[in-house]
Structure formats: structure tokens, C-alpha cells
């Protein structure tokens, strides 16, 4: 797992070319906006720390942390 990887949505860096004015091409990466967030998990009475993108944060706000963590565990990810 790369550091810039959303645990909820699976977003990873995008790859492509940077094109200069003279049209020279060099490799570049578009990094997702990931945040290290701490969420309280009431069912276990503890915090879980997740690497999530801003879209992942919105998903957690909408569905709830319990539901998202259940999906992560079903996928086999350690939380």
C-alpha cells in the first residue's frame, strides 16, 4: 500500500506527463488529497486511524464509520 492511498475509496496517484511550453514531456503524478484521520469506533470502544481521501471522508460522513469499517474488514484490510 502506498502512502497516498485511500483506504475507503481505493484512490491512488494518477500518472501522466507534464508538457512544457516547448512541448518537452516529463513524467508526473497527480496525488489524491489524502488525510490521516482518527475515528471513534463505539462498538469496540477505541479509535481507528485511517488514510482517507476527501471523498472517503464524505463517504464516512454519509454511511457511518461502523458500516465503512465493516466493509474494510470484509475486503480483508486490517483496521
Beta strands, then each sheet from edge to edge (+ up, - down):
strand 1: 14-19
strand 2: 25-30
strand 3: 34-41
strand 4: 46-53
sheet 1: 1+ 2-
sheet 2: 3+ 4-
end
